[in-house]
Amino acid sequence: MDTTRGNYSFNLADCIQYGIAHHHDMVNASLDVDFSKEQVKEATAKLFPHADINANFTDNLKLATSLIPDIANGNYDKKIPVQFGTRFSSSASGQVNQTLFQSDYFVGLKAARVYRGLATKTRTRTEIDTKVAIIKAYYSVLTNQENIRLSKANLDQLRKTLSDTKARYDAGVAERVDVDRIQVSYNNGVTQIENQIRELVYTMQLLKFQMGMPQESNLELRETVKDLNVESFAADTINYRVEDRVEYGIQTTQIALDELNLKNKKMAYLPKLSFFLNYGVNWFSTQFGDLYKTGFGASALGFNLSWSIFTGTERLHQIRELGITLKKSENDLDFLTQQIKLEVQSANTSYQSNKATFVTQKTNMTLTQGIYDRIVLKFEQGVATSLDVISAESQLTQARTDYVNAMLNTLISKTDLDKATGRIQ
């Protein structure tokens, strides 16, 4: 992986585009598509002519001896030793073979093309998963940034209250216990922001990882949660088709492959027919220097037909096995359909609940902010205690936390719903 440090300023679309180009899984998925293309070419190449060249050289250090009747002297009962051949021999031949018909060639070619479609769909699924992971990590960064912004705003208010209380204490109109109580609350607020900053650093690292970006790079986001406009998210109606899910397409492609495997095994009963043409030259000599002076050519052409008439019952059982595999794949498609429907219902239920909670928590945070502001004002006027201020500040902190969590849950559940209904492609 390239670890060169870079500086990037991205929005969500930029993050997704970068991730599709650089994430580890996406790179491998693209390589799988390239691999499937080569498999199609490989299957096609099997239909082309195949040529072979063979050559050899032999030095018969000692010729083999055979016993034959003594025909020359008319003594057929007597065996005499003789040697046939020459000490040196050599040959070279070439042959071209062309398959004219073989059932698995044509079925295999079609299967290779279907497999290419499967690799493409698998890449699409990887792309969808990558997008979803990036979107969720992106939302986590934005909500953490918003949480820090709200915490700092609250801390600024608390800092002013602490400063005013110290001034009143110095003037003798406030007690030391009031200063200490507000100081404790302020210290907790500082520590809380420090922890939130650490969480933000981690979520940014996670976003880079999901994008396939080196951790050494500097990434800044050009958007905030206000740009997402979560409040405007409509209550989606469940309007989708299971066929829009890439998993459905993958399973139908698997069924097509199983059908081709079954067809291929059935067609294996058909014969194989091929054509051949060869030409060769032979050289013989008792002396090595004279070996290649005179050659004797030979050529032939013809057809080969092979047909497995009976192979026991092995092939029959293989056909039945592949038929069972096909039925399982079809059953898996039915199950996947029901699974998708249930997943959509679950994602929609979660989204609607989180959206309702978000609307409530946003209202609660606004109300709690108003309560806090009024309590602080009363405290400054001397009609409220420091305990009232601390209690109101604690409630505001909890309301802010609930609001940010509800926002993040709404964004994530909306993403899950879009994925379940096949809207993320």
N, C-alpha and C positions, 0 to 999 in steps of 0.2 A: 504494500500500500504506500502511496505517496504521502510522505510526512512533511512536505514542504509547507512552511507556515504561510498562511494567506489571510487577507482581511476581506470580510464579506459583510454586506448589508442586505439582508434578505427579508422578503415577506413570505407568507405561507406557500404561495405558488412557486417561488424561487427555491424554497427548501425542498419541495416535492420534486421539482425538476432536477435539482442537484442530486437528490437521493436516488432517483431512477437511473441516473448516469453513473453513480459511484458506489452505491451500496453493494456489499459483497454478494448477497443473494441475487441481486439483479444482474450483476456481471456474470455469475455462474449460469443463471437462467438464460441469458442471451447466448452464452457459449453452448448451452444445450440445444438451442434452436439452430445454431450453426452446425452442430453435430448432426442433428436430424436431417438437415439439408444434404450433408455429405452422405448420409445413409440412403437417401433417395437416389443420389447419383451412383452410389455403390450398387444398389439394386438394378438401376438402369444399365450399368456397365456389364452386368452378368449376361445381358442379351447380345453384347457385341462379340465378334469373332475372337477366339483365343488362339494365339500362336506360340509354338514351342520349338526350340532349337536344341539338338543334342549332338554331341561330338565325343569321339573317344580315340585313343591311341593305345595299341597293345604291342608289347615286346614279348613274344613267346620264347623265353630263354631256353626252354627245352620243349620241343613239340611232343605232344602226346603220342604214344605208340599203340597201334592196334594190330591184332592178329587176323589175317585173312587167308583163305585157301591159296595154294601155289598154282594159280590158274595158268601163268605163263609156261610152266613146265608140264602142265597137264596132271599134276599130282594134287588132286582135290582133298585128299586126306591129310596132307601136310599143311600146317599153318606157318606162315612166315610173318615176321614183324615188319610193319610199314609205318611211316609217318605222313600225315596229310597236313596241308596248309603251308603257310610261309611264316618265317620268324616275325616279320613286321606286318602289322595291319592297322588300318585307321578308317574311320567312317564319320560322316557328318550328315545330319538329316533335319528337316524342318517339317512341321505339320500344323495345319490350320484346322481348328474345330469350330463349327458353328451350330449352336443349339437351334433346332427348328421348332421343337415343341417340348416344353417341360412345365407342368402345371404350376409348380411352386414358384417358378420365375415370375409369372404374371401376377399371381396372387401376392407374392412377396413385394413386388413393385407397388402394388396398390396399398399394401399394409405399411410400407415405408412412408408413403405419402400421408396416410392416416396418422402415423406416428409423428410425422412432422407437425400435423395439426394439433396433436396432443401436447407436443413440446411448446408450441406457441400458446396454447391455452394455459399450460402450466406457468409459462412466463407471465401471462396476464395475471394469474392468481398471485404470483410472487410480487408483481407490481402493486396489486391492490393491497396486499399485506404490508408492503413497504410504505405505501401512502398512508394507511391507517396508523401505523406505528409513528410516522413522522408527524401526522396531524395531532395525535394524542400528546406526544412529547412537546410539540409546539404550543399547544393549549396549556400544558403544565407550566411552561416558562412564562407565558403571558399572565396566568393567574397568580403565579408567585410574584411577578413584578407588581401586579395590582395589590397584592397583599402587603408588600413592602411599602408601596405608596400610601395606602390607608394607614398602616402602622406609624409611618413617619408623620403623617398629618395629625394623628392622635397624640403622638409624642410631643409634637410642637405645642399643642394645646396644653398638655400636661406640664411641659417645661415652663410655659407662661404662668400657669397656676402656681407652680412651685416657686417661681421667682417672686410673684406677688405675695405669696404666703410668707416667704422669708422677709420681704420688705415690711409686711405687717407685723411679723414677729420682732423685727428690729425696732419697730415703732411702738411695741408693747401692746398691740391690739390683737395678737394671735398667740397661741400657745406653741411650745416646742413640739408637743406631740403631733400637732397638725403638720408641721414641717416634716417631721420624721415619717409620718404615714405617707405623705405625698412623695417624699424622696424614695421610699421603698417601691412605690408603684412606678415611679419614673425609672428606677434602676431595672426593674423587671421588664419594662418596655424596651429599654436599650438592649438587654440580653435577647429579648424576643426577636428584635430586628436583626441582630447579629446571626441568630439561628436561621432566620428566614433567608438571609443573604447566602449562607452556606447551602441551604436547600436550593436556592436559585442557581448557584454554581453547578450543583449536581444535575439539576434538570437540563441546564444548558449542555453539559457534557453528554447527557443521555440523548438530547436532540442531535448533537453532532454524530454520535454513534449510529443512530437510526438513519442518518443521512449518508453515512460512509465518509464523513469529513474527518480529517486528522484532528486530534485533540489540541494540537499545537496551533491550529488556526484560530483566528479571532472572528467570532460571529456576532453580529448585532442584528436585532430584529426591528424592522421599520414599522411594525404595527403594535397596537395595544389592545386591551380587551374592548375598549370603546369602538375600535374599528370592526370588531366582530359583531357588534350590535345584537347581543344575545337576546335582548328584550323583544326584538322583532321576529324571533324564530316562531314560525307558525306551527300550530298544532297539526302535524301532518296527518293526512288521511292515508290509510294503508292501501296504496294503489301500486301494485307491482305484479311481476310475472316470475315464477320460479325459473323460467328459462333464461332470465337476465343474469342469474348467478353463474359465475364462471365455473363453479363446481359442478353445476348441472351439465354444462357443455363438456367438461372433462369426463364425466361419467358416461355420457352418450358416446363420446369418442372411444372410451374403453369397451363399450358394447360393440361398436363397429370393429374394433380390433379382435374381439373374441369371435365375432361372426366370420371374419376373414380367416382366423386360425382354424375354425371348424370347417370352412369351405376348403381350405388348403389341404387339410387331412383327408377330406372326402375325395378330392381330386387326385390324391396320391395314387388312386387305383388306375389312373390313365397312364399310358405308356410314355416313354421318353424317346424322342427322335432327334438325331443329330447328324450332321454332314462333316466329312473330313477329307482333306487333301494333303498329301505329303510328297516329299521329294528328298532323295538322299544319294550320297556318293560314297563308294567304298574303294579303298586303295590297299594293294597287297604287294609285298616285295621281300626278297630274301636279303637285300641290302638296304640299310636305312637311307642312304643317299638316293636310291632310286624309288623310294616309297611313293612320292607324290607326282611321279612322271605320268602315270596313266591311272585314270579313275574310271569306275564303272557306276553309271547312274541307275537309279531305280525310282519309280514314281507310282502312286496309287491314289485313287479317290473312291469314296463309297459312302454308305449310310450305316448308322448304328441304330438299332431299335432294341430297347430294353423294356420289359414289361413284367412287373412282379405280379404274377397271377394269383399266388396264394402265399401269404405270410403268417399262416396260423390265424388266430383270432386277435392278435395283438392290436392290429390297426382298428378293428371293430371296437375294442374297448377304449382305445384312444379317442375315437370319434365320440363315444358316449361320454367320456370324461370331459371333453371340450364342450359338449352340449350342456353338461351340468354347470360348467364354469360360466357359460353364457347365461343360463337361467339365474345364477347367483348375481351376475352383473345387472341383469334386468331387475331383480329383486332389490339390489342395492340402490338402483335409480328410484324405485318407488319409496324406499325408506328415506332417501335423500330429499325427496319432494316433501314428505311430511316433516322432516327435520328442519328444512328451510322455513316452512310455514310456522312451525313452533318458534323458531329462532326470531322470526319477524315479530310475532306476537309478544315475545319476551322483551325484545329490544324496544318495541313501541310502548309497552307498559312502563318500562324503566325510564324511557325518555319523558313520557307524559308526567310521571311522578316527579322526576327531577326538575322538569320545567315548572311545575306548580310550586315545588319547594323553593326554587330560585326566586320566583315572583314574590313569595311570602317573605323570604329572608331579605330581599332587597327592601321591601316595605319596613320590615322590622329594624333593619340597620338605620334607615332614615328616621324612624321613630325614636330609636335608642340614642341616636346622635342628638336629636332635639332635647331628649330628657337630660342627657349629659350637659349640654350647653346651659340649660336652665338651672341645673344643680350647681354648676360652677358659678353662675351669676349670683345665685342665692348665697353661696359660700362667700363670695367676695363682699356681699352685702351684710354678711354676718347672721343670716337666718337659716343657714344649713351648716352641718358639721363636716369635718374632713372625712369622716366615715361615709357620709353620703356621697362625697366626691369619689372616693375609692370604689364604692359599690357601683356607682354609675359608670366609672371607667372600666371596671371589670365586665359589666354587662355590655358595654360598647365593644370591648375587645372580643367577647364571645359572639356578638352579633356580626361583627366584621368577619370573623373566622367562618361562621356558618354561611355567610353570604358568598365568600370566595369559594368555599367547598361546594356549595350548591351550584355556583357558576361552572366550576370545573366538571362536576358530575353531569350537568346539562350538556356541556360541549362534548364530553366523551360519549354519553348515551346517544346524542344526535349522530355522532360519527358511527357508532355501532349500528344504529338504525339504517343509516345510509348504506353501510356495507351489507347488512342483512337483506335489504330490498334491491341490491344490485345497482345502486346509483353511483357507487364509486367504481370507476372502470380504469 
